[in-house]
Amino acid sequence: MPSQSAAALAGPVPRMEADPPFLDDLGLVEEHAWSLLERGAKDRRSPYHAPSIATVSDDGPQVRTFTLRGVDRVRSILRFNADARSGLVGQLEADPRAAVHAYSAAEKTQLRLRTLATLHRGDPLAAVAWHATNPSAKRCYLVPPPGSLSGLPTSGLPTPLERRRPIEAESDLGFIHFCVVELKIEAIEWLHVHAIHKRRARFDLHDGCWQGTWLTP
Ligand SMILES: Cc1cc2nc3c(=O)[nH]c(=O)nc-3n(C[C@H](O)[C@H](O)[C@H](O)COP(=O)(O)O)c2cc1C
C-alpha cells in the first residue's frame, strides 16, 4: 500500500457531505451565532434559552442561570427579567460588565458574550415586560429578597399562594421588585467543536458594525 507523504497529510482536509456550511465562511458563522440566540429566546427547549451570566462581585466572579426573554439583533441586545433585590442585580448596579455563556451539544456550539448591562425598574420597558409575564411567574417577586437566610426550608411564597395561581391584584404587588435587564453585546465568541473540523471565531462591535475574525480553536 502506498504511504501518504507529510505534505499530503498537511493539505486541506476533505469535506464531508454533512459538514455545516459555515466551516469556512465567517459571515455564515455570524448568522449562526445570532440565529442560536434568537431561537433561544423563543424555544424553551433550546439550551440557549437558559444561558449563564457571570458578574463581578466583592467575593470574586459569580455565575448563574437566567431565562433569555428577548434578542434584538439590530440593537445587539439580550433581555431578561430579574429580581431587583438579588445579588445579580446588585452586582450589575455596581459594575455593569457581564459575561454570558451557553453551549448546545446538539449544535456542538459554545457562545460566549461580553456585555454591558442596563437595568430597568418602574419604567415603560419594565411595565411592558411585567404585563407580558404570567401571574405564576409574577409570583416569584412576592418572596423575601432572593438569597436571604431562612430558618426553615421554604419557597418564600406567602402560604396561600403555595398551591394556587395568584389573582392579578395579588401578583401585581411584585412589580416593585421587578427589573428588566438589557445586555448590550459588545463581543461574541463562537466555538464549534465538530469532531474533525473545529472552528473558533470572534465578532467585535465597533462603531455599530460587527467585525469578525477567525481564531485558533
Ligand atoms: C432554569 C433557570 C432559569 C432562571 N432564570 C432566571 C431569570 O431569568 N432571572 C433571574 O433573576 N434568575 C433566574 N434564575 C435564578 C438564578 O439562576 C439565580 O438563582 C438568581 O438570580 C439568584 O442568584 P444571585 O443570588 O446570584 O442573584 C434561574 C434559574 C434557573 C435554574
The ligand as an ORCA input file, in Angstrom:
! r2SCAN-3c Opt
* xyz 0 1
  C     -33.564     27.425     34.618
  C     -33.346     28.662     35.458
  C     -33.772     29.881     34.970
  C     -33.579     31.042     35.735
  N     -33.972     32.250     35.233
  C     -33.732     33.381     35.941
  C     -34.022     34.662     35.393
  O     -34.498     34.801     34.251
  N     -33.777     35.759     36.157
  C     -33.230     35.660     37.407
  O     -33.007     36.692     38.044
  N     -32.916     34.461     37.944
  C     -33.149     33.323     37.238
  N     -32.816     32.102     37.762
  C     -32.266     32.050     39.128
  C     -30.785     32.444     39.081
  O     -30.035     31.413     38.489
  C     -30.250     32.756     40.477
  O     -30.533     31.684     41.330
  C     -30.860     34.043     40.987
  O     -30.635     35.089     40.071
  C     -30.228     34.436     42.317
  O     -28.843     34.484     42.148
  P     -27.969     35.616     42.851
  O     -28.035     35.301     44.306
  O     -26.617     35.468     42.289
  O     -28.619     36.908     42.500
  C     -32.976     30.951     37.009
  C     -32.536     29.710     37.469
  C     -32.709     28.583     36.717
  C     -32.212     27.261     37.246
*
